[in-house]
Amino acid sequence: MVEKVGLTPKGPQFSELVQGYWRLADWHMSPQERLSFLKQHIELGITTVDHADIYGGYTCEQLFGEALAIDPSVREHIEIVTKCDINLCTDLVPERKINHYDTGKQHIVNSVNNSLSRLHIENIDVLLIHRPDVLMDADEVAEAFVELKQQGKVNHFGVSNFTPSQFDLLQSRLEAPLVTNQVEINPLNFEVAHDGTLDQLQMNRVKPMAWSCLAGGAIFSGQSEQQIRVRNELEAIREEIGADSIDQVIYAWVRRLPSNPLPIIGSGKIERVQTAVDALDITLTREQWYRVWVASKGHGVP
């Protein structure tokens, strides 16, 4: 069974697996099918859901909100994460010339109000700054956070894809702790394990959220030397431990990191979600973990 864990010692309680909805628009579900899928993973114990304003070209929050509107009581059983600060060029904003970032106070506040409207909810459990903004004024972001907190629109705040120094900069302006840093972690790309990102989170007892754990499917079908090496090693370990699929080995590999990442599941198929849940029973040895490291790097440890 999926358990609840604290993102920080005094922070919000999230399910140890997170259901991601960034591909919701591609699942081509009716509102009732979306609601049924949501209820199914809640029954499995996955109560935390991950969104962003831009997902699906600014449509995924709306699609999710339509499902919630059918049965508003479901809101009481889930924790909603969403993100802001990426400005995408879309038909909705024809005057926008390039994709760019905006962590200005007014943009953050407007993004939250739009997300609340699309999701048909009154408050967001955790708001993340989606990508580091070179023009980020930490004092201005802090002002936005304080205002949103006071208005009851956002309970907690965090970041996504931030470096340790970017994390520290924003934290230095806040009284409440940032509750997570959502970063990419998979056997093809785990640079955050070496650049100080996960070290800093472990030091502060902040759990990261891990996106793209399956590397967007590249681990299963990619033909580069690295992808083939990793796939073969994962398959060998799968046979050793009796796992049903290499998906489960990957989730166990991510969860073996001492910063205790919360993997985000990207599939809209409940069978794949169940596979991730079953992986919670798997613990890799240190040697098995490093075998994947070696396969990915293409050389032994120093």
CORRAZI-V145403 format. One record per pair of residues at least 4 apart in sequence whose ideal C-beta (glycine too) atoms are under 8 Angstrom apart, sorted by the first residue. I is the first residue (numbers start at 1). J is the second residue. D is the distance in whole Angstrom. If there is no record, write none. Layout:
# CORRAZI-V145403
i: (I & I)
j: (J & J)
d: (D & D)
This chain:
# CORRAZI-V145403
i: (1 & 1 & 2 & 2 & 2 & 2 & 2 & 2 & 2 & 2 & 2 & 3 & 3 & 3 & 4 & 4 & 4 & 4 & 4 & 5 & 5 & 5 & 5 & 5 & 5 & 5 & 6 & 6 & 6 & 6 & 6 & 6 & 7 & 7 & 7 & 7 & 7 & 7 & 7 & 7 & 7 & 7 & 7 & 7 & 8 & 8 & 8 & 8 & 8 & 8 & 9 & 10 & 11 & 11 & 11 & 11 & 12 & 12 & 12 & 12 & 12 & 12 & 13 & 14 & 14 & 14 & 14 & 14 & 14 & 15 & 15 & 15 & 15 & 15 & 15 & 16 & 16 & 17 & 17 & 17 & 17 & 17 & 17 & 17 & 17 & 17 & 18 & 18 & 18 & 18 & 18 & 18 & 18 & 18 & 18 & 18 & 19 & 19 & 19 & 19 & 19 & 19 & 19 & 19 & 19 & 20 & 20 & 20 & 20 & 20 & 20 & 21 & 21 & 21 & 21 & 21 & 21 & 22 & 22 & 22 & 22 & 22 & 22 & 22 & 23 & 23 & 23 & 23 & 23 & 23 & 24 & 24 & 24 & 24 & 24 & 24 & 24 & 24 & 25 & 25 & 25 & 25 & 25 & 25 & 26 & 26 & 27 & 27 & 29 & 29 & 29 & 29 & 30 & 31 & 31 & 31 & 31 & 31 & 31 & 32 & 32 & 32 & 33 & 34 & 34 & 34 & 34 & 34 & 35 & 35 & 35 & 35 & 35 & 35 & 36 & 37 & 37 & 37 & 38 & 38 & 38 & 38 & 38 & 38 & 38 & 39 & 39 & 40 & 40 & 40 & 41 & 41 & 41 & 42 & 42 & 42 & 42 & 42 & 44 & 44 & 44 & 45 & 46 & 46 & 46 & 47 & 47 & 47 & 48 & 48 & 48 & 48 & 49 & 49 & 49 & 49 & 49 & 50 & 50 & 50 & 50 & 50 & 50 & 51 & 51 & 51 & 51 & 51 & 51 & 51 & 51 & 51 & 51 & 52 & 52 & 52 & 52 & 52 & 52 & 52 & 53 & 53 & 53 & 53 & 53 & 53 & 53 & 53 & 53 & 54 & 54 & 54 & 54 & 54 & 55 & 55 & 55 & 56 & 56 & 57 & 57 & 57 & 58 & 58 & 58 & 58 & 59 & 60 & 61 & 61 & 61 & 61 & 61 & 62 & 62 & 63 & 64 & 64 & 64 & 65 & 65 & 65 & 65 & 65 & 66 & 66 & 68 & 68 & 68 & 68 & 68 & 68 & 69 & 72 & 73 & 74 & 75 & 79 & 79 & 80 & 80 & 80 & 80 & 80 & 81 & 81 & 81 & 81 & 81 & 81 & 81 & 82 & 82 & 82 & 82 & 82 & 82 & 83 & 83 & 83 & 83 & 83 & 83 & 84 & 84 & 84 & 84 & 84 & 84 & 84 & 84 & 84 & 85 & 85 & 85 & 85 & 85 & 85 & 85 & 85 & 85 & 85 & 86 & 86 & 86 & 86 & 87 & 87 & 87 & 87 & 87 & 87 & 87 & 88 & 88 & 88 & 89 & 89 & 89 & 89 & 89 & 90 & 101 & 101 & 101 & 101 & 101 & 101 & 101 & 102 & 102 & 103 & 103 & 103 & 103 & 103 & 103 & 103 & 103 & 103 & 104 & 104 & 104 & 105 & 105 & 105 & 105 & 105 & 105 & 106 & 107 & 108 & 108 & 108 & 108 & 108 & 108 & 108 & 109 & 109 & 109 & 109 & 110 & 111 & 112 & 112 & 112 & 112 & 112 & 112 & 113 & 113 & 114 & 115 & 115 & 116 & 116 & 116 & 116 & 116 & 119 & 122 & 122 & 123 & 123 & 123 & 123 & 124 & 124 & 124 & 125 & 125 & 126 & 126 & 126 & 126 & 126 & 126 & 126 & 127 & 127 & 127 & 127 & 127 & 127 & 128 & 128 & 128 & 128 & 128 & 128 & 129 & 129 & 129 & 129 & 129 & 129 & 129 & 129 & 130 & 130 & 131 & 131 & 132 & 132 & 132 & 132 & 132 & 132 & 136 & 136 & 136 & 136 & 136 & 137 & 138 & 138 & 138 & 138 & 138 & 139 & 139 & 140 & 141 & 141 & 141 & 142 & 142 & 142 & 142 & 143 & 144 & 145 & 145 & 145 & 145 & 146 & 147 & 148 & 148 & 149 & 149 & 149 & 149 & 149 & 156 & 156 & 157 & 157 & 157 & 157 & 158 & 158 & 158 & 158 & 158 & 159 & 159 & 159 & 159 & 159 & 159 & 159 & 160 & 160 & 160 & 160 & 160 & 161 & 161 & 161 & 161 & 162 & 162 & 162 & 162 & 162 & 163 & 163 & 163 & 163 & 164 & 164 & 164 & 164 & 164 & 164 & 165 & 166 & 167 & 167 & 167 & 167 & 168 & 168 & 169 & 170 & 170 & 171 & 171 & 174 & 177 & 177 & 178 & 179 & 180 & 180 & 180 & 180 & 180 & 181 & 181 & 181 & 181 & 181 & 182 & 182 & 182 & 182 & 182 & 183 & 183 & 183 & 183 & 183 & 183 & 183 & 184 & 184 & 184 & 184 & 184 & 185 & 185 & 185 & 185 & 185 & 185 & 185 & 185 & 185 & 185 & 185 & 185 & 185 & 186 & 186 & 186 & 186 & 186 & 186 & 186 & 186 & 186 & 187 & 187 & 187 & 187 & 187 & 187 & 187 & 187 & 187 & 188 & 188 & 188 & 188 & 188 & 188 & 188 & 188 & 189 & 189 & 190 & 190 & 191 & 192 & 192 & 192 & 193 & 193 & 193 & 196 & 197 & 197 & 198 & 198 & 198 & 198 & 198 & 199 & 199 & 200 & 201 & 201 & 201 & 201 & 202 & 202 & 207 & 207 & 207 & 207 & 208 & 208 & 208 & 209 & 209 & 209 & 210 & 210 & 210 & 210 & 210 & 211 & 212 & 212 & 212 & 213 & 213 & 213 & 213 & 213 & 213 & 214 & 214 & 214 & 214 & 214 & 215 & 215 & 217 & 218 & 218 & 219 & 219 & 219 & 219 & 219 & 219 & 220 & 220 & 222 & 222 & 222 & 222 & 223 & 223 & 224 & 225 & 225 & 226 & 226 & 226 & 226 & 227 & 228 & 229 & 229 & 229 & 229 & 230 & 230 & 230 & 230 & 231 & 231 & 232 & 232 & 233 & 233 & 233 & 233 & 233 & 234 & 234 & 234 & 234 & 234 & 234 & 235 & 235 & 236 & 236 & 237 & 237 & 237 & 237 & 237 & 237 & 237 & 238 & 238 & 238 & 238 & 238 & 238 & 240 & 241 & 241 & 241 & 241 & 243 & 243 & 243 & 243 & 243 & 244 & 244 & 244 & 245 & 245 & 246 & 247 & 247 & 247 & 247 & 247 & 248 & 248 & 248 & 248 & 248 & 248 & 249 & 249 & 249 & 249 & 249 & 250 & 251 & 251 & 251 & 251 & 251 & 251 & 252 & 252 & 252 & 252 & 252 & 253 & 253 & 253 & 254 & 254 & 255 & 255 & 255 & 255 & 255 & 256 & 256 & 256 & 257 & 263 & 265 & 265 & 265 & 267 & 267 & 269 & 270 & 271 & 272 & 273 & 274 & 275 & 276 & 284 & 284 & 285 & 286 & 287 & 288 & 289 & 290 & 290 & 291 & 292 & 293 & 293 & 294 & 294 & 294 & 294)
j: (44 & 45 & 15 & 16 & 17 & 44 & 45 & 46 & 47 & 277 & 280 & 15 & 16 & 45 & 13 & 14 & 15 & 16 & 47 & 13 & 14 & 15 & 16 & 207 & 260 & 262 & 10 & 11 & 12 & 13 & 14 & 207 & 11 & 12 & 13 & 14 & 126 & 156 & 158 & 179 & 180 & 206 & 207 & 262 & 177 & 179 & 204 & 205 & 206 & 207 & 205 & 177 & 156 & 177 & 179 & 206 & 79 & 125 & 126 & 155 & 156 & 179 & 79 & 18 & 47 & 48 & 79 & 207 & 262 & 45 & 46 & 47 & 48 & 79 & 262 & 262 & 280 & 45 & 46 & 48 & 262 & 263 & 265 & 276 & 277 & 280 & 46 & 48 & 49 & 50 & 81 & 209 & 262 & 263 & 264 & 265 & 38 & 41 & 46 & 48 & 49 & 50 & 264 & 265 & 273 & 49 & 50 & 211 & 264 & 265 & 266 & 49 & 50 & 51 & 55 & 60 & 64 & 50 & 51 & 52 & 55 & 56 & 60 & 266 & 27 & 55 & 56 & 60 & 266 & 268 & 29 & 34 & 55 & 56 & 60 & 63 & 64 & 268 & 55 & 56 & 57 & 59 & 60 & 63 & 56 & 268 & 34 & 268 & 33 & 34 & 37 & 268 & 34 & 35 & 63 & 66 & 67 & 69 & 70 & 36 & 67 & 70 & 37 & 38 & 63 & 64 & 66 & 67 & 39 & 67 & 68 & 70 & 71 & 74 & 40 & 41 & 268 & 270 & 42 & 49 & 64 & 67 & 68 & 74 & 78 & 43 & 74 & 44 & 270 & 273 & 46 & 270 & 273 & 46 & 47 & 74 & 77 & 78 & 273 & 274 & 277 & 277 & 265 & 273 & 277 & 77 & 78 & 79 & 78 & 79 & 81 & 262 & 64 & 78 & 79 & 80 & 81 & 81 & 82 & 182 & 209 & 211 & 264 & 55 & 60 & 61 & 64 & 80 & 81 & 82 & 83 & 115 & 119 & 60 & 82 & 83 & 84 & 86 & 128 & 130 & 58 & 61 & 82 & 83 & 84 & 86 & 111 & 114 & 115 & 58 & 83 & 86 & 88 & 130 & 59 & 60 & 61 & 60 & 63 & 88 & 90 & 92 & 62 & 88 & 90 & 92 & 63 & 64 & 65 & 82 & 115 & 118 & 119 & 66 & 118 & 67 & 68 & 118 & 119 & 69 & 118 & 119 & 120 & 121 & 70 & 120 & 72 & 74 & 75 & 119 & 120 & 121 & 120 & 120 & 77 & 78 & 121 & 125 & 126 & 119 & 121 & 124 & 125 & 126 & 124 & 125 & 126 & 127 & 128 & 182 & 209 & 115 & 119 & 124 & 126 & 127 & 128 & 127 & 128 & 129 & 130 & 160 & 182 & 107 & 108 & 111 & 112 & 115 & 127 & 128 & 129 & 130 & 101 & 102 & 103 & 107 & 108 & 111 & 129 & 130 & 131 & 133 & 99 & 101 & 130 & 131 & 93 & 96 & 99 & 100 & 101 & 102 & 107 & 93 & 96 & 99 & 93 & 96 & 97 & 98 & 99 & 96 & 130 & 131 & 132 & 133 & 134 & 135 & 136 & 107 & 133 & 107 & 108 & 129 & 133 & 135 & 136 & 137 & 140 & 141 & 108 & 137 & 140 & 109 & 140 & 141 & 143 & 144 & 147 & 110 & 111 & 112 & 127 & 129 & 141 & 144 & 145 & 148 & 113 & 144 & 147 & 148 & 114 & 115 & 116 & 124 & 127 & 148 & 153 & 154 & 117 & 153 & 118 & 119 & 124 & 121 & 122 & 123 & 124 & 153 & 124 & 152 & 153 & 152 & 153 & 154 & 155 & 153 & 154 & 155 & 155 & 156 & 154 & 155 & 156 & 157 & 158 & 179 & 180 & 145 & 148 & 154 & 156 & 157 & 158 & 157 & 158 & 159 & 160 & 180 & 182 & 133 & 136 & 141 & 158 & 159 & 160 & 162 & 170 & 160 & 161 & 160 & 161 & 136 & 159 & 161 & 162 & 163 & 166 & 140 & 141 & 166 & 169 & 170 & 141 & 142 & 169 & 170 & 172 & 173 & 143 & 173 & 144 & 145 & 170 & 173 & 146 & 170 & 173 & 174 & 147 & 148 & 149 & 154 & 157 & 174 & 150 & 151 & 153 & 154 & 153 & 154 & 155 & 157 & 176 & 176 & 179 & 174 & 176 & 178 & 179 & 178 & 179 & 180 & 181 & 182 & 166 & 167 & 170 & 178 & 180 & 181 & 182 & 181 & 182 & 183 & 209 & 211 & 181 & 182 & 183 & 184 & 166 & 167 & 170 & 181 & 197 & 167 & 195 & 196 & 197 & 168 & 195 & 196 & 197 & 199 & 200 & 169 & 170 & 171 & 178 & 181 & 200 & 172 & 200 & 173 & 174 & 178 & 177 & 178 & 178 & 204 & 206 & 206 & 206 & 206 & 207 & 208 & 209 & 262 & 197 & 201 & 206 & 208 & 209 & 208 & 209 & 210 & 211 & 264 & 192 & 197 & 198 & 208 & 209 & 210 & 211 & 189 & 192 & 210 & 211 & 212 & 189 & 190 & 192 & 193 & 208 & 210 & 211 & 212 & 213 & 254 & 257 & 261 & 263 & 190 & 210 & 212 & 213 & 214 & 215 & 219 & 250 & 254 & 215 & 219 & 230 & 234 & 250 & 253 & 292 & 295 & 296 & 215 & 218 & 219 & 222 & 226 & 227 & 230 & 296 & 212 & 215 & 194 & 296 & 195 & 197 & 198 & 208 & 197 & 198 & 257 & 200 & 201 & 208 & 202 & 208 & 257 & 259 & 261 & 203 & 259 & 204 & 206 & 207 & 208 & 259 & 258 & 259 & 259 & 260 & 261 & 262 & 259 & 261 & 262 & 261 & 262 & 264 & 254 & 261 & 262 & 263 & 264 & 264 & 216 & 264 & 266 & 250 & 251 & 254 & 263 & 264 & 265 & 219 & 220 & 247 & 250 & 266 & 219 & 222 & 221 & 222 & 227 & 227 & 230 & 231 & 234 & 246 & 250 & 231 & 246 & 226 & 227 & 228 & 231 & 227 & 228 & 228 & 229 & 298 & 230 & 295 & 296 & 298 & 231 & 232 & 233 & 295 & 296 & 298 & 234 & 292 & 295 & 296 & 235 & 246 & 236 & 295 & 237 & 291 & 292 & 294 & 295 & 238 & 246 & 249 & 250 & 292 & 295 & 239 & 246 & 240 & 291 & 241 & 243 & 249 & 284 & 288 & 291 & 292 & 242 & 243 & 245 & 246 & 248 & 249 & 288 & 249 & 282 & 284 & 288 & 248 & 249 & 252 & 279 & 282 & 248 & 275 & 278 & 249 & 275 & 250 & 251 & 272 & 275 & 276 & 279 & 252 & 275 & 276 & 278 & 279 & 282 & 253 & 279 & 282 & 284 & 292 & 254 & 255 & 263 & 276 & 279 & 280 & 282 & 256 & 279 & 282 & 283 & 284 & 284 & 289 & 292 & 261 & 263 & 260 & 261 & 263 & 279 & 280 & 283 & 284 & 289 & 261 & 276 & 272 & 273 & 276 & 272 & 273 & 273 & 274 & 275 & 276 & 277 & 278 & 279 & 280 & 288 & 289 & 289 & 290 & 291 & 292 & 293 & 294 & 301 & 295 & 296 & 297 & 301 & 298 & 299 & 300 & 301)
d: (8 & 5 & 5 & 6 & 5 & 6 & 3 & 5 & 8 & 6 & 7 & 7 & 6 & 7 & 4 & 7 & 6 & 7 & 8 & 7 & 6 & 8 & 5 & 7 & 7 & 7 & 8 & 6 & 7 & 6 & 8 & 8 & 4 & 6 & 8 & 6 & 8 & 8 & 8 & 4 & 5 & 7 & 5 & 8 & 5 & 5 & 8 & 6 & 5 & 7 & 6 & 8 & 6 & 7 & 4 & 8 & 7 & 6 & 7 & 7 & 5 & 6 & 8 & 7 & 8 & 4 & 6 & 8 & 6 & 6 & 5 & 5 & 5 & 8 & 8 & 6 & 7 & 8 & 5 & 8 & 7 & 6 & 6 & 6 & 7 & 7 & 7 & 5 & 7 & 5 & 7 & 6 & 5 & 7 & 5 & 7 & 8 & 5 & 5 & 7 & 5 & 7 & 8 & 6 & 7 & 8 & 5 & 7 & 4 & 6 & 5 & 6 & 6 & 5 & 7 & 6 & 6 & 7 & 8 & 7 & 4 & 7 & 7 & 7 & 7 & 8 & 8 & 8 & 6 & 7 & 8 & 7 & 7 & 6 & 4 & 5 & 6 & 7 & 8 & 3 & 7 & 5 & 6 & 6 & 8 & 8 & 8 & 4 & 4 & 5 & 7 & 7 & 7 & 6 & 8 & 5 & 5 & 8 & 6 & 6 & 8 & 7 & 6 & 6 & 6 & 7 & 7 & 4 & 6 & 4 & 8 & 5 & 6 & 7 & 6 & 7 & 7 & 6 & 6 & 8 & 8 & 6 & 8 & 6 & 8 & 6 & 7 & 7 & 5 & 8 & 4 & 7 & 5 & 7 & 6 & 7 & 6 & 7 & 7 & 7 & 5 & 7 & 7 & 7 & 7 & 6 & 5 & 6 & 7 & 4 & 7 & 7 & 7 & 6 & 7 & 6 & 7 & 5 & 8 & 8 & 7 & 8 & 5 & 6 & 6 & 5 & 7 & 7 & 7 & 4 & 7 & 7 & 7 & 8 & 6 & 4 & 7 & 8 & 8 & 6 & 6 & 6 & 6 & 7 & 5 & 8 & 5 & 6 & 6 & 6 & 8 & 5 & 5 & 8 & 8 & 4 & 7 & 4 & 7 & 7 & 5 & 8 & 8 & 7 & 7 & 6 & 6 & 6 & 6 & 7 & 6 & 4 & 5 & 7 & 4 & 7 & 6 & 8 & 6 & 6 & 5 & 4 & 4 & 7 & 7 & 8 & 6 & 6 & 6 & 7 & 5 & 7 & 5 & 7 & 8 & 7 & 6 & 4 & 7 & 7 & 7 & 6 & 5 & 8 & 8 & 6 & 5 & 8 & 7 & 8 & 8 & 5 & 7 & 6 & 8 & 6 & 7 & 7 & 4 & 7 & 4 & 6 & 8 & 7 & 6 & 4 & 7 & 7 & 7 & 8 & 7 & 6 & 5 & 6 & 5 & 7 & 7 & 7 & 5 & 5 & 6 & 6 & 7 & 6 & 5 & 6 & 8 & 6 & 7 & 5 & 7 & 5 & 8 & 8 & 8 & 5 & 7 & 5 & 7 & 7 & 6 & 8 & 8 & 6 & 8 & 4 & 8 & 7 & 8 & 4 & 7 & 7 & 7 & 6 & 4 & 7 & 4 & 7 & 7 & 5 & 7 & 8 & 6 & 6 & 5 & 7 & 5 & 4 & 8 & 6 & 6 & 7 & 8 & 8 & 7 & 4 & 8 & 8 & 6 & 6 & 7 & 7 & 6 & 6 & 6 & 7 & 6 & 6 & 6 & 6 & 6 & 8 & 6 & 6 & 6 & 6 & 7 & 7 & 7 & 6 & 8 & 7 & 8 & 6 & 5 & 7 & 6 & 7 & 5 & 7 & 5 & 7 & 8 & 7 & 5 & 7 & 6 & 6 & 7 & 8 & 7 & 5 & 8 & 5 & 7 & 7 & 5 & 6 & 5 & 7 & 6 & 7 & 8 & 7 & 8 & 5 & 7 & 7 & 7 & 5 & 7 & 7 & 5 & 7 & 8 & 6 & 6 & 7 & 5 & 8 & 6 & 8 & 8 & 8 & 7 & 6 & 5 & 5 & 7 & 4 & 7 & 6 & 7 & 6 & 6 & 7 & 6 & 8 & 4 & 6 & 6 & 6 & 6 & 7 & 5 & 7 & 6 & 6 & 5 & 4 & 8 & 6 & 8 & 8 & 8 & 7 & 5 & 7 & 7 & 6 & 7 & 5 & 5 & 4 & 7 & 7 & 7 & 6 & 7 & 6 & 8 & 5 & 7 & 7 & 4 & 7 & 8 & 8 & 8 & 7 & 6 & 8 & 4 & 5 & 8 & 5 & 8 & 7 & 7 & 8 & 7 & 6 & 8 & 5 & 6 & 8 & 4 & 6 & 7 & 6 & 7 & 6 & 7 & 6 & 8 & 8 & 7 & 7 & 7 & 5 & 7 & 7 & 7 & 7 & 7 & 6 & 6 & 6 & 5 & 8 & 7 & 6 & 7 & 5 & 8 & 7 & 4 & 8 & 6 & 8 & 5 & 6 & 8 & 6 & 8 & 7 & 7 & 6 & 7 & 7 & 6 & 5 & 8 & 5 & 6 & 7 & 7 & 4 & 8 & 8 & 6 & 5 & 7 & 6 & 8 & 7 & 8 & 6 & 5 & 6 & 4 & 7 & 7 & 7 & 7 & 6 & 5 & 7 & 6 & 6 & 5 & 7 & 5 & 5 & 6 & 6 & 8 & 6 & 7 & 6 & 6 & 8 & 7 & 8 & 7 & 6 & 4 & 5 & 8 & 8 & 5 & 7 & 6 & 7 & 8 & 6 & 7 & 6 & 4 & 8 & 6 & 8 & 6 & 5 & 7 & 5 & 5 & 6 & 4 & 7 & 5 & 7 & 6 & 6 & 5 & 7 & 7 & 5 & 6 & 5 & 4 & 7 & 5 & 6 & 5 & 6 & 8 & 8 & 6 & 6 & 5 & 5 & 7 & 8 & 6 & 7 & 7 & 6 & 7 & 5 & 8 & 6 & 4 & 6 & 6 & 6 & 6 & 7 & 7 & 7 & 7 & 7 & 8 & 3 & 8 & 8 & 6 & 7 & 7 & 6 & 7 & 6 & 8 & 6 & 6 & 6 & 6 & 6 & 4 & 7 & 7 & 6 & 7 & 5 & 5 & 6 & 7 & 6 & 7 & 6 & 6 & 6 & 8 & 4 & 6 & 4 & 5 & 7 & 7 & 8 & 7 & 6 & 7 & 8 & 6 & 8 & 5 & 7 & 5 & 7 & 7 & 8 & 5 & 7 & 5 & 7 & 5 & 8 & 7 & 6 & 8 & 8 & 4 & 5 & 8 & 7 & 6 & 6 & 6 & 7 & 8 & 6 & 6 & 6 & 7 & 5 & 7 & 7 & 6 & 6 & 8 & 6 & 4 & 6 & 6 & 8 & 7 & 7 & 8 & 7 & 6 & 5 & 5 & 4 & 8 & 8 & 6 & 5 & 4 & 7 & 5 & 6 & 6 & 6 & 6 & 5 & 7 & 7 & 7 & 8 & 8 & 7 & 5 & 5 & 6 & 7 & 7 & 6 & 5 & 4 & 6 & 7 & 6 & 7 & 7 & 7 & 6 & 7 & 8 & 4 & 5 & 7 & 6 & 6 & 7 & 7 & 6 & 7 & 6 & 6 & 6 & 7 & 8 & 7 & 6 & 7)
